[in-house]
Amino acid sequence: MIALPYKNKYIILFLIGLLPALWSCSYRFSGTGSLPSDITRIYVSVIENKTSDSGVEKYITDDLINEFILRRKDVLSRQEDAEGILSGSIEYIRDTPIAHSSQSKSTQRRVVLGIVLKLVDQKGKKIWAVNGINANEAYKVTEDKTLTEQNKKAAIQILSKRLAEKIYNRLTDDF
């Protein structure tokens, strides 16, 4: 056995005693908290699309539902049985160039999607809301317009999954 100086023994004992206190300081992984107002059953309604990009609302709605299924399948319910209804709208989709091969030719673009959400109880009383939550993803621009549109669609699908995770984490933060 290694003999420690008298002072080091107290430091080690102090640190060992401090560990349980640190473990109990309410630290937990994001998304593991409870839903607001002790809601136990939630319904996710179809997200409204206020943009000219059709079909995006399906990605967001499906990814939100999938996020709940992955993390807490038992929370999802039919609208009639839900204590809370999560709804919202896609407010904007911005598509901006981020890389150029010449002044007039873009080689890469970034799509940014912004969403507004609220959670209401069965009587319509607002329990939780978030404005301006967004995500972005870059995609490659090619000479082929069809391929470029496919790249943009793939980028939107990626950021939709990222947004769903972000929304779930914000919704279940116990702060």
QUIPEMO-V421388 format. One record per residue. N is the residue number from 1. RES is the residue in one small letter. NEAR is the number of other ideal C-beta (glycine too) atoms within 8 Angstrom. Layout:
# QUIPEMO-V421388
n: (N,N)
res: (RES,RES)
near: (NEAR,NEAR)
This chain:
# QUIPEMO-V421388
n: (1,2,3,4,5,6,7,8,9,10,11,12,13,14,15,16,17,18,19,20,21,22,23,24,25,26,27,28,29,30,31,32,33,34,35,36,37,38,39,40,41,42,43,44,45,46,47,48,49,50,51,52,53,54,55,56,57,58,59,60,61,62,63,64,65,66,67,68,69,70,71,72,73,74,75,76,77,78,79,80,81,82,83,84,85,86,87,88,89,90,91,92,93,94,95,96,97,98,99,100,101,102,103,104,105,106,107,108,109,110,111,112,113,114,115,116,117,118,119,120,121,122,123,124,125,126,127,128,129,130,131,132,133,134,135,136,137,138,139,140,141,142,143,144,145,146,147,148,149,150,151,152,153,154,155,156,157,158,159,160,161,162,163,164,165,166,167,168,169,170,171,172,173,174,175)
res: (m,i,a,l,p,y,k,n,k,y,i,i,l,f,l,i,g,l,l,p,a,l,w,s,c,s,y,r,f,s,g,t,g,s,l,p,s,d,i,t,r,i,y,v,s,v,i,e,n,k,t,s,d,s,g,v,e,k,y,i,t,d,d,l,i,n,e,f,i,l,r,r,k,d,v,l,s,r,q,e,d,a,e,g,i,l,s,g,s,i,e,y,i,r,d,t,p,i,a,h,s,s,q,s,k,s,t,q,r,r,v,v,l,g,i,v,l,k,l,v,d,q,k,g,k,k,i,w,a,v,n,g,i,n,a,n,e,a,y,k,v,t,e,d,k,t,l,t,e,q,n,k,k,a,a,i,q,i,l,s,k,r,l,a,e,k,i,y,n,r,l,t,d,d,f)
near: (2,3,4,7,6,6,6,8,9,8,8,9,8,8,8,7,8,8,8,7,8,8,7,6,6,5,5,6,4,7,9,6,7,6,12,10,8,6,12,6,11,15,13,9,9,6,13,9,10,7,9,3,8,5,6,14,11,8,11,15,12,8,12,14,10,9,12,14,8,6,9,6,8,4,10,12,9,6,8,4,7,12,8,15,12,13,9,10,9,16,9,9,12,7,8,7,9,8,7,8,6,5,4,3,7,10,8,11,12,12,15,12,16,12,14,12,11,11,15,11,11,6,5,6,6,8,10,9,8,10,5,7,13,9,11,9,11,10,13,8,10,7,2,6,5,6,8,12,8,8,12,12,8,9,12,15,9,9,13,14,9,10,15,13,10,10,14,13,10,9,11,13,8,6,2)
